[in-house]
Structures are given as structure tokens and as C-alpha cells.
Amino acid sequence: MPGRRPALIATCWTIAGNVRPDAPDNVSRWPLEDRIDAAARAGYQGVGFWLGDLARWRERGKDYRTLCRRLTDAGLRIVELEYLPDWFADGDRRKRSDAARAELFEAADMLGARHVKVMPPFGDEGWDMARLAEQFAALCADAAPHGLAMALEMIPFSDLPDLPSALDMVSRAGAANGGLLIDIWHVVRSGSAVEDVAAVPARFIKAVELCDADKVMRGSITEDTMRHRRLCGEGDFDLPAFLRALGRTGYDGPYGVEILSDAFRALPLDEAARASFVTAAGLFGGGSGEMR
């Protein structure tokens, strides 16, 4: 797609170093200041923060105004926050989710965040689609005064395992600021063709993520997603076709780069930031220069 260079977001796990999202201790050992600076040096225009990162920041006695100044000084103008689980649940799970919601919204207000990644239900607990849509609509209504889009991530090992089921839920919710986060890894591993993305109305695409991987899954689906993703262009996914399909929808927002890989996690911070940026930017016709 020569000439089209959208803004790229260094998602939180891409610059988190040697930690796995599914591990009990999954807060990066690298200070947020260093990660912000590395993303900016690489060429990114946005950055993602995990809720655990934000908690660690505050534990160090720092506030969100200080973090906002750091982002401004680095020239990073797009902020992604993740993630919110159990927004549909009851009891203690819902209490924890509501506390996370409040923290994410507070951070969003101070950092000017664009969107929050929202997790679907897991565990095949039989949540009714009408309830999910109702609760997602309520979540989006809560997020609207904060200027936030709520981007539900379709995940093939969740209870919304493919594009049709996830799109059905957000369509029923009918919230202007609610829609999907479409990650090419999840699209491919759900069994869909990347061209199927073209059928998603642009108003329901709130965020997009890029990576690459082998054609054949390595190990279980959770091991494959956490340990064996590749830099863009270094695997078997048809990323150009994915981008063409998104282009047909009219999507014109930023693209997150999410590389989850044992080998990638071992890289030094600046090398990880630069390699992930250059390979993703190359999909749009160049590895450097001004990003729109």
C-alpha cells in the first residue's frame, strides 16, 4: 500500500521485554520512561499501557500528569490502554472489573487515551448474547464522557471466537464508540480468511493489530499466540491482503504492532522497538519518515 502510512502504536507487550501477558508476574522490568523513549526513537506515534504498568507507575509515587508530560515530550500522541475483563460478570469478578474500569478511565482522562482494549468472556460459561450486548452498551455509555472507544478483541479461544460472533454482539449493543479490535493473528487462527475483514463495517472497527506467524500453529493455540508470533513480513500470514481488506472497509485509524514471542522478548529494548516498527512500517511503503 505505497503512500499510505498510518500511525503505528507500540502495544504494551511489544516493548515490555521478557514478560508474558499470561504469567502471574507480568509487569515489565523496564521503566515506562525508557519504553516511551524507545518507542519514540523507533518512529512510533503511539504507545500502549497495561493496567499493571500504570499501577507500578503510581506505586513509584508518580502521577498521570507526569506520565502525560513524558508522552508529550517524546512526541507520542496516541495512547492505548489495556485491558478490561469481566465487564459482563457478577459478584466479586464484577467488583474487580469495575475497579479496573475506574482506573482505566482515570488514566484515559489524564493521558488523552484513544481506546481501551476489552476482553471477551472466556471459559464457555454460557453468557447470553443479549446480556453481553446490554452490558457492552452500558460500558460504552460509561466510556463516552471520557472520549474513549471501547475495542472488543475477538479471540478464537474465547466465547466470541470469530468475526461473525463478535460483530453480532457489538452490533446488538449499537454504541457509536463501541466496536472491535481486529488482530490478524486472531483472524487467521479463528479459521477466517483475511479477506473476510472487508465485510466488517468501518464504524465497528475501533482498532487493528499487526503481527505475523507461521502457517501451521506451533503447540496449543495459547502457546502459539504467546510464544511464537513473528515480526511483520517474517511469517506466512498474508499481511498485504489483510491491509487491502481493511482498506475496502474505509478504516483509517492507527495500527498497533503486537509481537508476542519468546525470541523477541529476549531482545534489548531499543532493538525490539526498532525492529517491530521498521517491519510494520514497511508494509505501508517504508520503514521511516513521517507517519500520518
BALO-631497 format. One record per atom (N, C-alpha, C): x, y, z; residue number from 1. Coordinates in steps of 0.1 Angstrom, whole numbers. Example, Ala and Ser with C-alpha at 12.3 -4.5 7.8 and 13.67 -1.06 7.14 Angstrom:
<recs>
132  -57  78  1
123  -45  78  1
132  -33  78  1
128  -22  71  2
137  -11  71  2
129  0  79  2
</recs>
This chain:
<recs>
8  -12  0  1
0  0  0  1
9  12  0  1
16  15  -11  2
25  26  -11  2
18  39  -9  2
25  48  -2  3
20  61  1  3
11  63  13  3
5  52  17  4
-3  53  29  4
4  48  41  4
7  58  50  5
14  55  62  5
7  59  75  5
-2  50  79  6
-9  54  92  6
0  54  104  6
-5  60  114  7
3  60  127  7
3  46  132  7
15  42  138  8
17  29  144  8
18  31  159  8
12  21  166  9
12  21  181  9
21  9  185  9
31  12  194  10
39  2  201  10
30  -3  212  10
23  -15  210  11
15  -20  220  11
23  -24  233  11
17  -25  244  12
24  -26  256  12
33  -38  257  12
29  -50  251  13
37  -62  252  13
48  -62  242  13
47  -54  232  14
58  -53  222  14
71  -46  228  14
69  -38  238  15
80  -31  244  15
81  -34  259  15
76  -46  263  16
76  -49  277  16
88  -58  281  16
95  -63  271  17
106  -71  275  17
102  -86  278  17
110  -92  287  18
109  -106  289  18
98  -110  300  18
86  -106  297  19
74  -110  305  19
63  -114  295  19
56  -124  300  20
44  -129  292  20
31  -124  298  20
22  -120  290  21
9  -115  295  21
2  -124  304  21
3  -138  301  22
-4  -147  309  22
3  -152  321  22
15  -146  325  23
22  -150  336  23
17  -143  349  23
18  -149  361  24
14  -142  373  24
21  -129  375  24
34  -128  372  25
41  -116  373  25
44  -110  359  25
35  -102  355  26
36  -98  341  26
38  -83  339  26
43  -77  349  27
47  -62  348  27
61  -61  343  27
63  -53  333  28
77  -51  327  28
87  -47  337  28
99  -52  335  29
110  -48  344  29
116  -35  338  29
112  -31  326  30
118  -18  321  30
109  -7  325  30
114  4  330  31
106  16  334  31
98  22  322  31
87  27  325  32
79  32  314  32
86  44  307  32
94  51  314  33
101  62  308  33
110  57  296  33
117  46  299  34
126  40  289  34
118  35  277  34
107  29  280  35
98  23  270  35
92  34  261  35
88  44  267  36
83  56  259  36
94  61  250  36
105  64  255  37
116  69  247  37
120  60  236  37
121  47  239  38
125  37  228  38
114  37  217  38
102  37  221  39
91  38  210  39
92  50  202  39
95  61  208  40
96  74  200  40
108  74  191  40
119  69  196  41
132  68  188  41
129  59  176  41
122  48  178  42
120  39  167  42
111  45  156  42
102  55  159  43
94  61  149  43
79  59  152  43
75  52  163  44
61  51  166  44
55  65  170  44
42  66  167  45
35  78  171  45
25  75  183  45
25  62  187  46
16  59  198  46
22  48  207  46
16  46  219  47
21  36  228  47
10  30  236  47
11  18  240  48
1  11  248  48
6  9  262  48
-4  10  271  49
-1  8  286  49
-10  -3  291  49
-4  -12  298  50
-11  -23  305  50
-15  -18  319  50
-26  -22  324  51
-31  -17  337  51
-20  -19  348  51
-13  -30  347  52
-2  -33  357  52
9  -23  356  52
12  -18  344  53
22  -8  342  53
18  5  349  53
5  8  348  54
0  21  354  54
1  20  369  54
-3  8  374  55
-2  6  389  55
12  7  394  55
21  1  387  56
36  2  391  56
40  17  390  56
36  24  380  57
40  38  379  57
35  46  392  57
23  43  396  58
18  51  408  58
24  46  421  58
28  33  421  59
35  28  433  59
48  35  434  59
54  39  424  60
67  46  424  60
65  61  428  60
52  65  432  61
50  78  437  61
48  88  425  61
45  84  413  62
43  93  402  62
29  94  398  62
25  105  392  63
11  106  388  63
9  106  373  63
-3  107  369  64
-6  106  354  64
-2  119  347  64
-2  130  354  65
2  143  348  65
17  142  344  65
25  136  352  66
39  134  349  66
41  125  337  66
33  114  337  67
33  105  325  67
29  112  312  67
18  120  313  68
14  127  302  68
25  137  296  68
32  144  305  69
42  152  301  69
53  144  294  69
56  132  299  70
66  124  293  70
62  120  279  70
50  117  277  71
45  113  263  71
46  125  254  71
42  137  259  72
42  149  251  72
56  152  247  72
65  151  256  73
80  154  253  73
85  145  243  73
80  132  243  74
85  122  234  74
78  123  220  74
67  131  219  75
60  132  207  75
51  121  204  75
47  113  214  76
37  102  212  76
23  108  215  76
15  108  205  77
2  114  206  77
-10  105  207  77
-7  92  206  78
-18  82  206  78
-16  72  218  78
-26  71  226  79
-24  62  238  79
-35  51  238  79
-31  39  239  80
-40  27  240  80
-38  22  254  80
-50  18  260  81
-50  12  274  81
-55  -2  273  81
-50  -11  281  82
-55  -25  282  82
-53  -31  295  82
-61  -41  298  83
-73  -44  292  83
-84  -45  302  83
-97  -45  298  84
-108  -46  307  84
-114  -60  306  84
-114  -69  316  85
-121  -81  316  85
-134  -81  324  85
-142  -91  323  86
-154  -93  332  86
-164  -81  333  86
-165  -73  323  87
-174  -62  323  87
-189  -67  322  87
-190  -80  320  88
-204  -86  319  88
-207  -95  331  88
-198  -96  340  89
-199  -106  351  89
-207  -101  363  89
-208  -110  373  90
-214  -106  386  90
-205  -108  397  90
-209  -104  409  91
-202  -107  421  91
-188  -101  422  91
-179  -109  428  92
-165  -104  430  92
-158  -101  417  92
-160  -109  407  93
-154  -106  394  93
-158  -92  389  93
-171  -89  390  94
-176  -76  385  94
-170  -65  394  94
-169  -67  407  95
-163  -57  415  95
-149  -53  411  95
-141  -64  408  96
-127  -62  404  96
-127  -55  390  96
-136  -59  381  97
-137  -53  368  97
-141  -38  369  97
-150  -35  377  98
-155  -21  379  98
-143  -12  385  98
-135  -18  394  99
-124  -11  399  99
-114  -8  388  99
-111  -18  379  100
-102  -17  368  100
-108  -6  358  100
-121  -7  356  101
-127  3  347  101
-125  17  352  101
-127  20  365  102
-125  33  371  102
-110  37  369  102
-101  28  371  103
-87  32  370  103
-83  35  355  103
-88  27  346  104
-86  29  332  104
-92  43  327  104
-104  46  332  105
-110  58  328  105
-102  70  334  105
-98  69  346  106
-90  80  352  106
-77  82  344  106
-70  71  341  107
-58  72  333  107
-61  79  319  107
-72  74  313  108
-76  79  300  108
-78  94  300  108
-85  99  311  109
-87  114  312  109
-74  121  312  109
-64  117  319  110
-52  124  321  110
-42  122  309  110
-43  111  303  111
-34  108  292  111
-40  111  278  111
-53  113  277  112
-59  115  264  112
-59  103  256  112
-62  92  262  113
-62  79  256  113
-73  78  245  113
-70  71  234  114
-79  69  223  114
-89  58  225  114
-84  46  230  115
-93  35  232  115
-88  26  243  115
-97  17  247  116
-94  7  257  116
-97  -7  251  116
-87  -16  252  117
-89  -30  247  117
-98  -37  258  117
-109  -43  252  118
-118  -50  261  118
-118  -65  258  118
-117  -73  268  119
-116  -88  266  119
-130  -94  265  119
-132  -104  256  120
-144  -111  256  120
-145  -121  268  120
-157  -127  270  121
-157  -138  280  121
-150  -150  276  121
-144  -157  286  122
-137  -169  283  122
-143  -180  292  122
-140  -193  289  123
-144  -204  298  123
-157  -210  294  123
-164  -206  283  124
-176  -212  279  124
-186  -213  290  124
-189  -201  296  125
-198  -201  308  125
-212  -199  304  125
-215  -198  291  126
-229  -197  286  126
-235  -183  288  126
-227  -173  287  127
-233  -159  288  127
-242  -157  276  127
-254  -152  279  128
-264  -149  269  128
-259  -137  260  128
-261  -138  247  129
-257  -128  238  129
-264  -114  241  129
-277  -115  245  130
-284  -103  248  130
-278  -96  260  130
-274  -104  270  131
-268  -98  282  131
-255  -92  278  131
-247  -99  271  132
-234  -93  267  132
-236  -80  259  132
-245  -79  250  133
-248  -67  243  133
-252  -56  252  133
-261  -59  261  134
-266  -49  271  134
-255  -44  279  134
-246  -53  284  135
-235  -48  293  135
-225  -41  285  135
-222  -45  273  136
-213  -38  265  136
-218  -24  261  136
-231  -22  259  137
-237  -9  256  137
-235  0  268  137
-237  -6  280  138
-236  2  292  138
-221  6  295  138
-212  -3  292  139
-198  0  293  139
-194  12  283  139
-199  11  271  140
-196  22  261  140
-202  35  266  140
-214  34  272  141
-220  47  277  141
-212  53  288  141
-206  44  296  142
-198  49  307  142
-185  56  301  142
-180  50  290  143
-167  54  284  143
-169  67  276  143
-181  70  271  144
-183  81  262  144
-179  94  267  144
-182  98  280  145
-178  111  285  145
-163  112  286  145
-156  101  286  146
-141  102  286  146
-135  102  272  146
-143  103  262  147
-139  103  248  147
-132  91  244  147
-136  79  249  148
-130  67  247  148
-138  58  237  148
-131  51  228  149
-136  40  221  149
-133  27  229  149
-143  18  229  150
-141  5  236  150
-140  -5  225  150
-128  -11  224  151
-125  -20  213  151
-124  -35  218  151
-135  -42  215  152
-136  -56  219  152
-126  -65  211  152
-118  -72  217  153
-108  -81  209  153
-114  -94  207  153
-116  -97  194  154
-121  -111  190  154
-110  -120  192  154
-112  -131  200  155
-101  -141  203  155
-107  -155  200  155
-100  -163  192  156
-106  -176  188  156
-108  -186  200  156
-100  -184  211  157
-102  -193  222  157
-111  -187  233  157
-119  -177  229  158
-129  -171  238  158
-143  -175  235  158
-153  -170  242  159
-167  -173  239  159
-172  -164  227  159
-164  -155  222  160
-167  -148  209  160
-156  -151  200  160
-156  -163  194  161
-143  -169  188  161
-141  -165  173  161
-150  -157  167  162
-147  -154  153  162
-154  -140  150  162
-151  -135  138  163
-156  -122  135  163
-171  -121  135  163
-178  -131  129  164
-193  -130  130  164
-199  -129  144  164
-194  -137  153  165
-200  -137  167  165
-196  -124  174  165
-184  -120  172  166
-180  -107  179  166
-187  -95  173  166
-189  -95  160  167
-196  -84  153  167
-210  -84  156  167
-216  -96  158  168
-230  -97  162  168
-232  -90  175  168
-224  -93  185  169
-225  -87  198  169
-224  -72  198  169
-214  -67  192  170
-212  -52  192  170
-223  -45  183  170
-228  -52  173  171
-238  -46  165  171
-251  -45  174  171
-254  -56  181  172
-266  -55  190  172
-265  -44  200  172
-252  -42  205  173
-250  -31  215  173
-254  -18  210  173
-250  -16  197  174
-254  -3  190  174
-247  9  195  174
-236  8  201  175
-229  20  207  175
-220  26  197  175
-221  39  195  176
-212  46  185  176
-197  45  188  176
-194  44  201  177
-180  43  205  177
-176  29  208  177
-184  19  204  178
-181  5  207  178
-179  -3  194  178
-169  -11  194  179
-167  -20  182  179
-156  -30  185  179
-149  -33  175  180
-139  -44  175  180
-125  -40  174  180
-116  -47  181  181
-102  -47  178  181
-99  -59  169  181
-94  -57  157  182
-92  -68  148  182
-77  -70  147  182
-72  -82  152  183
-58  -86  152  183
-57  -97  142  183
-48  -95  133  184
-46  -105  122  184
-44  -119  127  184
-36  -120  138  185
-34  -133  144  185
-47  -140  147  185
-56  -133  154  186
-68  -139  158  186
-77  -142  146  186
-77  -134  136  187
-85  -136  124  187
-80  -150  118  187
-67  -151  116  188
-62  -163  109  188
-64  -175  117  188
-61  -175  130  189
-63  -186  139  189
-77  -190  142  189
-86  -181  139  190
-101  -184  140  190
-106  -192  129  190
-97  -193  118  191
-101  -201  106  191
-107  -192  95  191
-108  -179  98  192
-113  -170  88  192
-102  -167  77  192
-106  -162  66  193
-97  -157  56  193
-95  -142  59  193
-83  -137  57  194
-80  -123  60  194
-90  -114  52  194
-94  -118  40  195
-103  -110  32  195
-117  -109  38  195
-120  -117  48  196
-133  -116  54  196
-134  -103  62  196
-123  -97  66  197
-123  -84  73  197
-131  -74  65  197
-130  -75  52  198
-137  -64  43  198
-152  -63  46  198
-158  -74  51  199
-172  -74  54  199
-176  -67  66  199
-166  -63  75  200
-169  -56  87  200
-171  -41  84  200
-183  -35  88  201
-185  -21  86  201
-174  -13  93  201
-169  -2  87  202
-159  6  93  202
-162  11  106  202
-175  14  108  203
-179  20  121  203
-177  11  133  203
-176  -2  130  204
-173  -12  141  204
-159  -16  142  204
-150  -10  135  205
-136  -13  136  205
-129  -1  144  205
-126  -4  157  206
-121  7  165  206
-106  6  167  206
-100  -5  164  207
-85  -7  164  207
-81  -19  157  207
-68  -19  152  208
-63  -30  144  208
-49  -33  150  208
-45  -46  150  209
-32  -50  154  209
-26  -59  143  209
-12  -57  142  210
-4  -64  132  210
6  -73  139  210
9  -84  133  211
20  -93  136  211
21  -103  125  211
29  -113  126  212
30  -124  116  212
32  -137  124  212
31  -148  117  213
33  -161  124  213
34  -172  113  213
38  -184  117  214
39  -195  108  214
25  -199  103  214
24  -205  92  215
11  -210  87  215
5  -220  96  215
14  -230  101  216
9  -241  109  216
11  -237  124  216
1  -238  132  217
2  -234  146  217
12  -243  153  217
20  -237  162  218
30  -244  170  218
25  -246  184  218
23  -259  188  219
17  -262  201  219
3  -258  202  219
-2  -256  214  220
-16  -253  217  220
-18  -238  211  220
-31  -235  210  221
-34  -221  205  221
-29  -210  214  221
-30  -213  227  222
-25  -203  237  222
-9  -202  237  222
-3  -213  235  223
12  -213  234  223
16  -206  221  223
9  -209  210  224
12  -202  197  224
11  -187  198  224
0  -183  204  225
-2  -168  205  225
7  -161  214  225
12  -168  225  226
20  -161  235  226
35  -163  231  226
39  -173  224  227
53  -177  223  227
59  -176  209  227
50  -176  198  228
56  -179  185  228
51  -169  174  228
47  -157  178  229
44  -147  168  229
57  -142  162  229
56  -136  150  230
68  -131  143  230
67  -117  139  230
78  -111  136  231
77  -97  131  231
70  -97  117  231
64  -86  114  232
56  -84  102  232
65  -87  90  232
60  -96  81  233
67  -100  69  233
77  -111  71  233
78  -116  83  234
88  -127  85  234
81  -141  88  234
67  -141  86  235
60  -153  87  235
52  -156  74  235
41  -163  76  236
33  -168  65  236
20  -161  63  236
16  -152  72  237
4  -145  71  237
4  -136  58  237
-8  -134  52  238
-9  -125  41  238
-13  -111  45  238
-3  -104  51  239
-5  -91  56  239
-9  -81  45  239
-4  -81  33  240
-9  -72  23  240
-24  -74  20  240
-28  -86  19  241
-42  -89  17  241
-51  -84  29  241
-46  -86  41  242
-53  -81  53  242
-54  -66  52  242
-44  -59  48  243
-44  -44  47  243
-54  -39  36  243
-53  -47  25  244
-62  -43  14  244
-77  -45  18  244
-80  -56  26  245
-93  -58  31  245
-98  -47  40  245
-89  -43  49  246
-92  -31  58  246
-94  -19  50  246
-86  -17  39  247
-88  -5  31  247
-101  -5  24  247
-107  -16  21  248
-120  -16  15  248
-131  -13  25  248
-128  -15  38  249
-138  -11  48  249
-139  4  50  249
-128  11  46  250
-126  25  49  250
-120  29  62  250
-115  18  69  251
-108  21  82  251
-96  30  79  251
-95  41  88  252
-84  50  86  252
-77  53  99  252
-78  44  109  253
-72  47  122  253
-58  41  123  253
-52  42  135  254
-39  37  137  254
-38  21  137  254
-26  16  136  255
-24  2  137  255
-14  -1  149  255
-18  -10  157  256
-10  -15  168  256
-1  -26  163  256
11  -26  168  257
21  -37  165  257
22  -45  177  257
18  -58  177  258
18  -67  189  258
26  -79  186  258
38  -80  191  259
47  -91  188  259
49  -99  202  259
43  -111  202  260
44  -119  214  260
53  -132  210  260
65  -132  215  261
74  -142  210  261
85  -144  221  261
89  -156  224  262
100  -159  233  262
113  -152  227  262
115  -154  215  263
128  -149  209  263
128  -133  209  263
116  -128  206  264
115  -113  205  264
117  -107  219  264
111  -114  229  265
112  -108  243  265
126  -107  248  265
135  -115  242  266
149  -115  247  266
157  -104  241  266
151  -96  232  267
159  -85  225  267
160  -73  235  267
171  -66  233  268
172  -53  241  268
161  -44  236  268
157  -34  245  269
145  -26  243  269
146  -18  230  269
157  -11  227  270
157  -3  215  270
157  -12  203  270
163  -24  203  271
163  -32  192  271
149  -38  189  271
142  -41  200  272
128  -46  199  272
119  -35  193  272
120  -23  198  273
112  -12  193  273
115  -9  178  273
127  -8  175  274
131  -5  161  274
127  -16  151  274
130  -29  155  275
127  -40  146  275
112  -41  144  275
104  -39  154  276
89  -40  153  276
84  -29  144  276
89  -17  146  277
84  -6  138  277
88  -7  124  277
101  -10  121  278
105  -10  107  278
98  -20  99  278
96  -32  105  279
89  -43  97  279
75  -40  95  279
68  -33  105  280
54  -30  103  280
53  -18  93  280
61  -8  95  281
60  4  86  281
63  0  71  281
72  -10  69  282
75  -15  56  282
63  -20  48  282
52  -24  56  283
40  -29  49  283
33  -17  42  283
36  -5  46  284
29  7  41  284
38  15  31  284
49  9  28  285
57  15  18  285
70  21  23  285
74  19  36  286
86  25  41  286
88  22  55  286
101  22  60  287
104  19  73  287
107  32  81  287
106  43  75  288
109  56  83  288
102  67  76  288
103  79  82  289
96  90  76  289
84  94  84  289
78  104  80  290
66  110  87  290
54  100  85  290
48  97  97  291
36  88  96  291
24  97  98  291
13  94  91  292
1  102  91  292
-6  99  104  292
</recs>
